[in-house]
Amino acid sequence: MTNKVFFTPGPSELYPTVLAHMQSAMENKIGSISHRSQQFKDIYAHAVAGLRRLLQLPDNYEVLFLSSANEIWERAIQNLVQEESFHLVNGSFSKRFYEISAELGKKTNKFEVPFGEGFRPEEVAIPDTAELVALIHNETSSGVSIPVADIAQYRQSAPKESLLFVDAVSSLPHPEFDYNQMDSVYFSVQKCFGLPAGLGVWLLNERCLAKAHALQKSGISLGSYHTIPVLVEKGRAHQTPETPNVLNLYLLGKVVDDMNKKGIATIRQETETKARLIYDFLEKSKNFEPAVQNTAFRSLTTIVANTRIPAAELNKLLAPYDMAIGSGYGSYKDTQIRIANFPAHTVSQVEALLYELESLGV
Amino acid sequence: MTNKVFFTPGPSELYPTVLAHMQSAMENKIGSISHRSQQFKDIYAHAVAGLRRLLQLPDNYEVLFLSSANEIWERAIQNLVQEESFHLVNGSFSKRFYEISAELGKKTNKFEVPFGEGFRPEEVAIPDTAELVALIHNETSSGVSIPVADIAQYRQSAPKESLLFVDAVSSLPHPEFDYNQMDSVYFSVQKCFGLPAGLGVWLLNERCLAKAHALQKSGISLGSYHTIPVLVEKGRAHQTPETPNVLNLYLLGKVVDDMNKKGIATIRQETETKARLIYDFLEKSKNFEPAVQNTAFRSLTTIVANTRIPAAELNKLLAPYDMAIGSGYGSYKDTQIRIANFPAHTVSQVEALLYELESLGV
């Protein structure tokens, strides 16, 4: 039994209602129902309708369910890139998408800035040959965001035929995207949706579908059970090609319901309030400082700070108070901390964390 | 709230202890822990050790976790077949593996018998050029099994360099395989392991790893995050490349514990007892008959019968008694039923089902 509150950047704290929904899932034996039954189709349709409402998603977008953001990276390249992709890189996850494209035999280009830095659209030259342009809205490793308003500028400078991808793995539902300025967005449920891991959600428009069809027509293999055409066809029938993670789909629909009841405006506002509390604390602290210098690029959902004390030490000090924060990513493990600011985290939990960090004199 | 007992062939009845394990998972916040933590590595190692013991798996086999059997089919072809695969086909799932190979651009060969029929090893000519030979131990759509003892004959007649694959999606842990006569076996957790769907388990030996390395060395792309070399490397460190379905991995380890406590011999014996009860009932019934004529080929875990009354009608009659059976697969939806006989189903539950089917006069 643990009462620990997880401020780790995903898997993270579960949304407060997950426990009750899991109990009702077990009582209703959701883990036993057929994935070809009407009951499953209703669960699928419910999750999609809820997400459309929460994200204010235009009708020309499909909502697809895969296993992870890793899988989405791979399927995106496999289904949408014949020759070449282009990537903004400023941390481990944006770099990984870039690497995956190369591992699948594509020509890859990147515009890279150091870990912890952001991008200025006017400095980014996107090659005319890029078929997929990968933006990283929120780099979970470094805590750097792309301001939502900048995305339209990338759309302007990207080749007209290219597909603009936005990684919002650890930021949605906070960012208020203009989905007309992009072609695809994706996220993982174990970040801001406060669910157990095992599901990646892929939003893509009709231009992605058309490109996949065109590649397929030219004789290129898009894969097998998880090609975009198959996923879209099955998805429109509220089905998946394989037996999916039914339980998580059920929980997603329920949590999205709860988020809709709360209202996206309130969720956004609370996210901003909590982010302000955390950054204010970091600015004043003598042991921490925000890792991202430029305030315009600071993530609101995965907040990274330089630290004098490694996260492992801090977590030992926080353990008696039932709290855990994230360590820095990769080689920043001991010199940075990461604090998740997700919808599952309440204002009072954040206040308690900051109070303890201050009281500990660290 | 439902007390329905699911005799559907997967997703199916959850193993009786899953409810308690899920409760303890939620109390211990397994859904929130980092997939890079020692706690996760322990969960991973525990599931692997339990499976090794339950299945009596030799040390030269790796245990890998993917998202579904569909994914395992695709990764197998992508990682292990340069030119050509060969498939035994006698139903929808064995056919799907064959199709996936073609969709990935490989040359495919098959030996096909009609739905509901089995294979005689002496009649199967495996081409010398086959790199992967796909056997279907248990065809979930038609209820046909390959007798375990026949597998050695396929190994004899298959090209020496070829990799012998055994689909045990809906039969393990019952079959007592000689793992030295094959190179890979795989199953889904929502069948005989009585878990929620969202995890495919892939067992493969050092010959598979060597072949994947050889293809990679020759410049062939094996994919990206889920190549065999990456999965094996991460797996040996009790990790996965992506954030996996942590909760299901935890539940798998716990259920396998319970199965080991019960003992594989008892599980096998009970499976055989229940299968005999069901087949005896079907033989005597005037409304059903076993769909598989040859008793040597009858599945013990997914039992298929021809029916005069469609499953949808039967399930309406069974609903007041809190029971559900599976319909026939695909075009057999109304003319066949499928009864799952998994470790989660107790002898008394099976007796109750047969009693009701008899009492209903059907």
Interface residues (C-beta under 8 A of the other chain):
Chain A: M1 T2 K4 F6 T8 G10 P11 S12 E13 L14 V18 L19 M22 M26 E27 N28 K29 I30 G31 S32 I33 S34 H35 S67 S68 A69 N70 E71 W73 E74 I77 E99 I100 E103 L104 G105 S188 Q190 L195 P196 A197 G198 S221 G223 S224 Y225 H226 P241 E242 T243 P244 N245 V246 L247 N248 G326
Chain B: M1 T2 K4 F6 T8 G10 P11 S12 E13 L14 V18 L19 M22 M26 E27 N28 K29 I30 G31 S32 I33 S34 H35 S67 S68 A69 N70 E71 W73 E74 I77 E99 I100 E103 L104 G105 S188 Q190 L195 P196 A197 G198 S221 G223 S224 Y225 H226 P241 E242 T243 P244 N245 V246 L247 N248 G326
